[in-house]
């Protein structure tokens, strides 16, 4: 059975100190709010999906579509402000390393082109 740290570390070939520290902080938070069984389920989810979801960005429909065990984990993370911040921190650092597929909920926005922009390009 994979631990959360193993699952997170396996997401990316990048292991800079800030990213490793972020994983450790996130795992420490998760250890205070999740049961050992929930942590194992979450580690398996991370390994299976190859990514980290930013749970507080999920829509109600996305939350409702989660597996019941995963929904309990997501709800626990969302309910704890510190864990939510650490969840976002991990995803942000992965995105900073260009690993948008690993943290899909924070994919950079598509640039918006307005009619004014088009007029100035001419």
Backbone as a chain_set.jsonl record, in Angstrom:
{"seq": "XXXXXXXXXXXXXXXXXXXXXXXXXXXXXXXXXXXXXXXXXXXXXXXXXXXXXXXXXXXXXXXXXXXXXXXXXXXXXXXXXXXXXXXXXXXXXXXXXXXXXXXXXXXXXXXXXXXXXXXXXX", "coords": {"N": [[0.844, -1.168, 0.0], [0.585, 2.162, -0.876], [1.973, 5.088, 0.58], [0.798, 8.39, 1.401], [2.84, 10.27, 0.973], [4.549, 8.87, -0.75], [2.813, 8.572, -2.93], [2.365, 11.262, -3.683], [5.001, 12.096, -4.235], [5.514, 10.518, -6.42], [4.205, 11.745, -8.481], [5.584, 13.518, -10.122], [8.675, 14.12, -11.863], [10.105, 16.125, -10.781], [11.717, 17.242, -7.952], [12.209, 19.416, -6.174], [13.332, 21.27, -3.261], [11.301, 22.982, -2.229], [8.941, 21.923, -3.285], [8.977, 19.323, -2.193], [8.837, 20.013, 0.523], [6.301, 21.132, 0.491], [4.716, 18.887, -0.115], [5.195, 17.444, 2.254], [4.077, 19.12, 4.217], [1.398, 19.106, 3.406], [0.748, 16.38, 3.696], [1.116, 16.149, 6.473], [-1.017, 17.723, 7.376], [-3.16, 16.24, 6.332], [-2.916, 13.937, 7.838], [-4.001, 14.707, 10.228], [-6.688, 15.065, 9.779], [-7.815, 12.961, 8.363], [-8.703, 9.491, 8.501], [-6.61, 6.53, 8.909], [-7.458, 4.689, 6.942], [-8.784, 6.345, 5.134], [-6.659, 7.929, 4.306], [-5.128, 6.01, 2.978], [-6.895, 5.383, 0.908], [-6.955, 7.868, -0.381], [-4.268, 8.092, -1.191], [-4.191, 5.987, -3.023], [-6.027, 6.983, -4.884], [-4.655, 9.256, -5.836], [-2.479, 7.983, -7.045], [-3.811, 6.396, -8.963], [-5.132, 8.287, -10.597], [-3.077, 9.931, -11.274], [-2.747, 12.524, -10.488], [-3.413, 15.568, -8.59], [-6.246, 16.806, -7.179], [-7.768, 19.996, -6.756], [-9.726, 20.458, -4.374], [-11.497, 22.435, -3.402], [-12.154, 23.863, -5.625], [-13.902, 22.43, -7.089], [-17.034, 21.978, -8.698], [-20.444, 21.794, -7.467], [-21.679, 19.675, -8.894], [-19.43, 18.226, -9.775], [-18.369, 17.431, -7.32], [-20.485, 15.819, -6.453], [-20.263, 13.782, -8.264], [-18.12, 12.314, -7.473], [-16.677, 9.265, -6.224], [-18.147, 7.701, -3.358], [-16.322, 7.319, -1.135], [-14.226, 8.971, -1.912], [-15.548, 11.406, -1.982], [-16.012, 11.868, 0.719], [-13.408, 12.295, 1.59], [-12.725, 14.56, 0.063], [-14.6, 16.385, 1.098], [-13.751, 16.546, 3.763], [-11.239, 17.721, 3.417], [-11.925, 20.181, 2.238], [-13.353, 21.276, 4.356], [-11.421, 21.94, 6.2], [-9.495, 24.645, 6.66], [-6.637, 25.042, 6.676], [-5.682, 22.67, 5.545], [-6.874, 22.848, 3.051], [-5.509, 25.078, 2.027], [-2.916, 24.006, 1.888], [-3.368, 21.967, 0.049], [-3.927, 23.49, -2.233], [-1.462, 24.741, -2.44], [0.337, 22.65, -3.085], [-0.716, 21.944, -5.611], [-0.34, 24.38, -6.972], [2.475, 24.638, -6.974], [3.166, 22.402, -8.501], [2.019, 23.187, -10.916], [3.614, 25.44, -11.415], [5.909, 24.217, -12.198], [5.225, 23.448, -14.671], [3.555, 21.282, -14.813], [0.781, 20.845, -15.543], [-1.086, 18.882, -16.144], [-0.945, 17.234, -13.982], [-1.998, 18.643, -11.917], [-4.801, 19.398, -12.554], [-6.943, 21.143, -11.922], [-6.019, 23.68, -11.699], [-5.22, 24.626, -14.143], [-3.68, 26.911, -16.322], [-5.461, 29.888, -17.256], [-7.081, 30.355, -20.422], [-5.997, 32.761, -22.712], [-7.919, 35.696, -23.13], [-9.317, 37.232, -25.865], [-10.304, 40.34, -26.865], [-12.568, 42.435, -28.783], [-11.339, 44.954, -28.867], [-8.645, 44.307, -28.544], [-8.21, 43.015, -30.985], [-8.568, 45.123, -32.758], [-6.393, 46.744, -32.159], [-4.309, 45.213, -33.005], [-4.288, 45.394, -35.71]], "CA": [[0.0, 0.0, 0.0], [1.372, 3.389, -0.974], [1.677, 6.156, 1.529], [0.511, 9.654, 0.734], [4.093, 10.887, 0.524], [4.983, 8.122, -1.939], [1.894, 8.895, -4.023], [2.64, 12.628, -4.12], [6.34, 12.137, -4.828], [5.47, 9.834, -7.704], [3.481, 12.521, -9.486], [6.423, 14.308, -11.011], [10.108, 13.883, -11.739], [10.673, 17.3, -10.13], [11.733, 17.067, -6.498], [12.943, 20.504, -5.538], [13.05, 21.335, -1.818], [10.014, 23.633, -1.944], [7.885, 20.97, -3.611], [9.023, 18.267, -1.17], [8.302, 20.62, 1.744], [4.858, 21.278, 0.297], [4.146, 17.546, 0.068], [5.27, 17.084, 3.673], [3.096, 19.937, 4.939], [0.072, 18.622, 3.034], [0.585, 15.075, 4.345], [0.947, 16.386, 7.91], [-2.406, 18.181, 7.557], [-4.063, 15.121, 6.05], [-2.838, 12.992, 8.95], [-4.816, 15.186, 11.344], [-8.127, 15.12, 9.457], [-8.269, 11.721, 7.725], [-8.374, 8.225, 9.149], [-5.621, 5.781, 8.127], [-8.112, 4.102, 5.772], [-9.028, 7.425, 4.184], [-5.353, 8.308, 3.745], [-4.775, 4.966, 2.007], [-7.783, 5.585, -0.241], [-6.507, 9.071, -1.074], [-3.011, 7.753, -1.866], [-4.549, 5.174, -4.193], [-6.662, 7.884, -5.843], [-3.588, 10.052, -6.45], [-1.732, 7.102, -7.947], [-4.674, 5.959, -10.067], [-5.431, 9.403, -11.498], [-1.849, 10.612, -11.663], [-2.881, 13.95, -10.246], [-3.951, 16.099, -7.34], [-7.377, 17.714, -7.401], [-7.938, 21.112, -5.83], [-11.107, 20.125, -4.06], [-12.392, 23.577, -3.207], [-12.523, 24.438, -6.923], [-14.876, 21.558, -7.742], [-18.425, 22.417, -8.691], [-21.302, 20.829, -6.767], [-21.865, 18.485, -9.735], [-18.19, 17.449, -9.734], [-18.317, 16.793, -5.995], [-21.503, 14.768, -6.418], [-19.872, 12.669, -9.138], [-17.022, 11.548, -6.868], [-16.949, 8.024, -5.509], [-18.493, 8.081, -1.98], [-15.125, 7.423, -0.288], [-13.495, 10.152, -2.351], [-16.334, 12.57, -1.584], [-15.761, 12.085, 2.152], [-12.068, 12.871, 1.668], [-12.817, 15.926, -0.471], [-15.352, 17.195, 2.055], [-12.883, 16.783, 4.928], [-10.193, 18.67, 3.019], [-12.57, 21.48, 2.057], [-13.793, 21.772, 5.665], [-10.272, 22.38, 7.0], [-8.846, 25.736, 5.931], [-5.199, 24.833, 6.523], [-5.473, 21.586, 4.581], [-7.245, 23.39, 1.751], [-4.389, 25.908, 1.566], [-1.801, 23.126, 1.521], [-3.813, 21.309, -1.181], [-3.718, 24.474, -3.296], [-0.02, 24.995, -2.554], [0.897, 21.534, -3.846], [-1.147, 22.091, -7.006], [0.308, 25.565, -7.541], [3.885, 24.338, -7.233], [3.217, 21.495, -9.646], [1.743, 24.021, -12.088], [4.789, 26.285, -11.661], [6.888, 23.374, -12.884], [4.668, 23.099, -15.965], [2.883, 19.985, -14.708], [-0.641, 21.18, -15.488], [-1.896, 17.658, -16.175], [-0.863, 16.634, -12.659], [-2.875, 19.464, -11.072], [-5.665, 19.923, -13.612], [-7.904, 22.159, -11.509], [-5.384, 24.989, -11.752], [-4.667, 24.848, -15.473], [-3.706, 28.344, -16.594], [-6.586, 30.297, -18.084], [-6.852, 30.643, -21.831], [-6.059, 34.207, -22.896], [-9.158, 36.199, -23.687], [-9.096, 38.276, -26.861], [-11.48, 41.191, -27.003], [-12.571, 43.199, -30.044], [-10.364, 46.043, -28.751], [-7.34, 43.716, -28.82], [-8.126, 42.753, -32.414], [-8.438, 46.402, -33.449], [-5.046, 47.296, -31.959], [-3.348, 44.373, -33.719], [-4.377, 45.665, -37.148]], "C": [[0.897, 1.242, 0.0], [0.991, 4.37, 0.122], [1.366, 7.413, 0.732], [1.786, 10.303, 0.202], [4.62, 10.19, -0.721], [4.128, 8.497, -3.142], [2.176, 10.291, -4.568], [3.993, 12.719, -4.817], [6.382, 11.482, -6.195], [4.771, 10.603, -8.807], [4.38, 13.172, -10.521], [7.89, 13.976, -10.81], [10.813, 15.033, -11.009], [10.591, 17.114, -8.62], [12.539, 18.178, -5.839], [12.519, 20.63, -4.079], [11.702, 21.965, -1.483], [8.849, 22.69, -2.217], [7.831, 19.848, -2.575], [8.467, 18.791, 0.154], [6.782, 20.758, 1.655], [4.144, 19.934, 0.466], [4.098, 17.192, 1.555], [4.241, 17.855, 4.5], [1.676, 19.44, 4.667], [-0.217, 17.286, 3.722], [0.364, 15.247, 5.842], [-0.479, 16.861, 8.215], [-3.384, 17.021, 7.372], [-4.06, 14.107, 7.191], [-3.687, 13.429, 10.14], [-6.317, 15.136, 11.052], [-8.685, 13.844, 8.848], [-7.871, 10.506, 8.554], [-7.289, 7.523, 8.331], [-6.23, 5.167, 6.849], [-8.369, 5.162, 4.704], [-7.727, 7.883, 3.539], [-4.91, 7.287, 2.702], [-5.614, 5.109, 0.74], [-7.324, 6.786, -1.063], [-5.194, 8.811, -1.812], [-3.284, 6.931, -3.121], [-5.194, 6.029, -5.275], [-5.605, 8.717, -6.573], [-2.802, 9.202, -7.441], [-2.557, 6.722, -9.169], [-4.904, 7.075, -11.083], [-4.183, 10.116, -11.996], [-1.917, 12.11, -11.437], [-3.427, 14.272, -8.875], [-5.075, 17.06, -7.701], [-7.337, 18.823, -6.362], [-9.424, 21.087, -5.489], [-12.024, 21.326, -3.904], [-12.734, 24.294, -4.509], [-13.574, 23.592, -7.649], [-16.279, 22.148, -7.642], [-19.245, 21.414, -7.882], [-21.531, 19.548, -7.582], [-20.619, 17.603, -9.738], [-18.04, 16.738, -8.395], [-19.289, 15.628, -5.918], [-21.105, 13.559, -7.264], [-18.71, 11.851, -8.58], [-17.541, 10.257, -6.249], [-17.246, 8.407, -4.052], [-17.288, 8.226, -1.043], [-14.325, 8.678, -0.624], [-14.23, 11.431, -1.938], [-16.122, 12.897, -0.108], [-14.398, 12.75, 2.334], [-12.093, 14.321, 1.191], [-13.513, 16.855, 0.51], [-14.506, 17.523, 3.278], [-11.804, 17.807, 4.607], [-10.779, 20.071, 2.884], [-12.944, 22.104, 3.395], [-12.649, 22.306, 6.523], [-9.476, 23.413, 6.203], [-7.368, 25.525, 5.69], [-4.913, 23.749, 5.489], [-5.826, 22.05, 3.175], [-6.111, 24.245, 1.184], [-3.202, 25.053, 1.131], [-2.108, 22.354, 0.235], [-3.553, 22.233, -2.374], [-2.229, 24.737, -3.522], [0.655, 23.897, -3.373], [0.545, 21.694, -5.334], [-0.463, 23.271, -7.681], [1.77, 25.302, -7.877], [4.042, 23.379, -8.409], [2.976, 22.27, -10.941], [2.934, 24.913, -12.427], [5.892, 25.522, -12.38], [6.366, 22.894, -14.237], [3.901, 21.789, -15.977], [1.372, 20.178, -14.561], [-1.548, 19.944, -15.522], [-1.928, 16.969, -14.82], [-1.776, 17.373, -11.672], [-3.882, 20.165, -11.988], [-6.623, 21.029, -13.191], [-7.319, 23.556, -11.521], [-4.708, 25.245, -13.092], [-4.742, 26.343, -15.771], [-4.877, 28.717, -17.496], [-6.16, 30.554, -19.517], [-6.945, 32.155, -22.001], [-7.36, 34.611, -23.581], [-8.843, 37.339, -24.647], [-10.398, 39.043, -27.029], [-11.445, 41.896, -28.358], [-11.577, 44.361, -30.021], [-8.97, 45.515, -29.054], [-7.154, 43.479, -30.318], [-7.916, 44.049, -33.183], [-7.032, 46.967, -33.297], [-3.985, 46.47, -32.666], [-3.295, 44.717, -35.208], [-3.457, 46.759, -37.593]], "O": [[1.843, 1.343, 0.782], [-0.168, 4.458, 0.529], [1.64, 7.485, -0.466], [1.795, 10.83, -0.911], [5.089, 10.85, -1.649], [4.645, 8.714, -4.238], [2.222, 10.483, -5.783], [4.113, 13.347, -5.869], [7.198, 11.853, -7.039], [4.747, 10.155, -9.953], [3.977, 13.357, -11.669], [8.302, 13.594, -9.715], [11.988, 14.919, -10.661], [9.516, 16.857, -8.078], [13.442, 17.914, -5.045], [11.453, 20.144, -3.702], [11.031, 21.527, -0.549], [7.878, 22.664, -1.461], [6.747, 19.469, -2.13], [7.713, 18.092, 0.83], [6.07, 20.525, 2.632], [3.098, 19.855, 1.109], [3.084, 16.701, 2.051], [3.608, 17.285, 5.388], [0.852, 19.362, 5.579], [-1.302, 17.087, 4.267], [-0.484, 14.569, 6.423], [-1.074, 16.44, 9.207], [-4.316, 16.848, 8.158], [-5.085, 13.489, 7.477], [-4.051, 12.6, 10.974], [-7.128, 15.162, 11.977], [-9.902, 13.657, 8.816], [-6.836, 10.5, 9.221], [-7.068, 7.883, 7.175], [-5.58, 5.134, 5.804], [-8.193, 4.907, 3.513], [-7.701, 8.193, 2.348], [-4.375, 7.659, 1.657], [-5.099, 4.973, -0.37], [-7.304, 6.732, -2.293], [-5.025, 9.266, -2.944], [-2.67, 7.161, -4.163], [-4.935, 5.823, -6.461], [-5.661, 8.861, -7.795], [-2.496, 9.65, -8.545], [-2.048, 6.728, -10.29], [-4.875, 6.835, -12.29], [-4.217, 10.815, -13.009], [-1.23, 12.878, -12.11], [-3.84, 13.399, -8.112], [-4.866, 18.018, -8.446], [-6.918, 18.606, -5.225], [-10.259, 21.622, -6.218], [-13.206, 21.247, -4.237], [-13.525, 25.238, -4.5], [-14.076, 23.991, -8.699], [-16.652, 22.737, -6.627], [-18.786, 20.299, -7.636], [-21.572, 18.456, -7.016], [-20.726, 16.377, -9.709], [-17.631, 15.578, -8.344], [-18.958, 14.571, -5.381], [-21.558, 12.443, -7.009], [-18.352, 10.816, -9.142], [-18.688, 10.173, -5.81], [-16.648, 9.359, -3.55], [-17.241, 9.159, -0.241], [-13.812, 9.358, 0.264], [-13.596, 12.425, -1.585], [-16.059, 14.067, 0.269], [-14.256, 13.666, 3.143], [-11.541, 15.204, 1.846], [-13.068, 17.981, 0.729], [-14.54, 18.648, 3.775], [-11.491, 18.665, 5.433], [-10.191, 21.04, 3.364], [-12.864, 23.321, 3.557], [-12.888, 23.048, 7.476], [-8.859, 23.083, 5.19], [-6.884, 25.804, 4.593], [-4.015, 23.892, 4.659], [-5.152, 21.684, 2.212], [-5.79, 24.147, 0.0], [-2.559, 25.344, 0.122], [-1.213, 22.113, -0.574], [-3.024, 21.802, -3.399], [-1.79, 24.93, -4.656], [1.459, 24.19, -4.259], [1.413, 21.59, -6.2], [-0.05, 23.172, -8.836], [2.249, 25.697, -8.941], [4.954, 23.534, -9.222], [3.651, 22.037, -11.944], [3.232, 25.122, -13.603], [6.709, 26.113, -13.086], [6.98, 22.041, -14.877], [3.625, 21.243, -17.046], [0.767, 19.732, -13.586], [-2.654, 19.97, -14.984], [-2.846, 16.197, -14.541], [-2.262, 16.783, -10.707], [-3.82, 21.38, -12.173], [-7.076, 21.791, -14.045], [-8.056, 24.529, -11.367], [-3.735, 25.994, -13.168], [-5.762, 26.976, -15.5], [-5.243, 27.957, -18.393], [-5.016, 30.924, -19.784], [-7.876, 32.773, -21.486], [-7.831, 33.938, -24.498], [-8.173, 38.303, -24.274], [-11.451, 38.465, -27.299], [-10.399, 41.943, -29.006], [-11.028, 44.714, -31.065], [-8.19, 46.178, -29.737], [-6.072, 43.712, -30.857], [-7.164, 44.075, -34.157], [-6.527, 47.608, -34.218], [-2.881, 46.958, -32.906], [-2.334, 44.356, -35.888], [-3.425, 47.096, -38.777]]}, "num_chains": 1, "name": "protein.A"}
